[in-house]
Amino acid sequence: MRISVPGPEPVDPAAFDLFDPESYATGDPHPAWAAMRAHAPLHRQELPDGREFVSVTRHADVCRVLGSHREFTSERGSLLQQLGQGEAAAGKMLVATDPPRHGELRRPLNRMLTGKGLDASRELVREAARAVFRPPADGEVWDLAACAAELPMAVAGALMGLPPGDGPRLLKWTGMAAAPQDPAFRVHSAKATLAIAHHELFTYFSEQVRVRENGFRAEGPDLVRYLMEVPAGDAPLSREEVILNCYSLLLGANATTPHTVSGTVMALMENPGQYRLVRADPSLVPGLVEEGLRWTSAAGSFLRHAVTDVELSGGTVRAGEAVAAWVGSANRDERVFTRPYRFDVTRSDNRHIAFGFGPHYCLGAAVARLTLNAFFAEAVERVEEFEPAGEPVHLASNFIAGITRLPVRVRSSSRAAPVRRTAAPPTGAPPTEARAAAVTGESDEGERHGVDRAPTDRRTAGDPRHSPGRSGDPAGR
């Protein structure tokens, strides 16, 4: 999906087909989303076969739809590609279950994937990032999207206790499940592709459960065994529930994190001053990660169904209607984000909802943040500059905003010692954004073009100290 700055010319919201996956491979939904936020915040679309859905695009409305399970259920399908098909895994798989059962399924996994439960795996995640980040010699073309695809698979495979050699086929199958319409994954038809992916992944995890039932024990973390043994509510998970939730965990990791990496690197190539800023002060890596999450919004949409009539901006959603909540649009909402079309690693109030909102806030958010921080810490230390080396190929999907091919060239860092850390700026120093401009050469002029106006001089002109917070984080950390 392209990311552009909407122009002053009026755009017909209906001009962009929000349902067609191919629209996102060849087009750009952002002008249509901006028009919807301004003039049609509740937008209905009817498909040729008679199916219909409502789109919400404002930050507040998207949070309302995702956050209120009493008004909007996830048990009739959580992805737009499921429109009109129902959800066979309702009440069994975490993403397709409403509270209170949702809480019973989620709490045990929360203990493993957040806080102290994740502490034991932090170094494992960092080692995986270092192993995957293998830039070629200077000047050689590198498909960064292919590299990024390996990253969450390495992390998730290690946490789940899966054999490392299984990574390539699991990557293929999860790609088929997340984007069955994309030419890189499609086999005959989207329907056939999805059926093959589900069969292969369910069969695979059924076998992983079987070998553990027969005594296999992984050397490190083992989320598969953990799901087999941990009580959820007043009883263990059924075999079917274990398999379904293993599938969901792996799909969630592989379908989103790679595209956050690729999309963030693409944004840094379009805004090289921002990368120089982070290299000058690596304490800005967390801010880079948060802005990359907002900018890419890799999980671009979710589906819910109204349980009752609900008033939202622009009108009433009727009971039973399907509602597409567009996260990618919410994360550009001018009501929430200052200069939303500016990529800014020093953004100080970044209330993005890239990990969703409410009960279904991404279970793996802490792991994803740790993974992304590890990856970009490696990049900042080892790569002085990323340069485009060809046209990117965008994913055909109305769910994942992604890139399947991103040719780049890198210029390796020549520094052998750690980056100099300066003290905090003295009293009377210019505000953060002004100090950032001193390093990057950026100005408001750059925002109007979607790129910065960094000078050609690649030397650092200063060393600002500012690490954005995460206020408004729906995880409540």
Buried (B, 14 or more C-beta within 10 A) or exposed (E): BBBEBBEEEEBEBBEBBBBBBBBBBEBBBBBBBBBBBBEBBBBEBEEEEEEEBBBBBBBBBBBBBBBBBEBBBBBBBBBBBBBEEEBEBBEBBBBBBBBEBBBBBBEBBBBBBBEEBBEEBEEBBBBBBBEBBEBEEEEEEBBBBBBBBBBBBBBBBBBBBBEEEEBEEBBBBBBBBBBBBBEEBBEEEBEEBBBBBBEBBBEBBBEBBEEBEEEEEBEEBBBBBBBBEBEBEEEBBEEEBBBBBBBBBBBBBBBBBBBBBBBBBBBBBBBBBBBBBBBBBBEBBBBBBBBBBBBBBBBBBBBBBBBEEBEBBBBEBEEEBBBBBBBBBBBBBBEBBEEBBBBBBBBBEBBBBBBBBBBBBBBBBBBBBBBBBBBBBBBBBBBBBBEBBEEBBBBBBBBBBBBBBBBBBBBEBEEEEEBEEEEEBEEEEEEBBEBBBBBBBBEEEBBEEBBBBBBEEEEBBBBBBBBBEBEEBBBEE
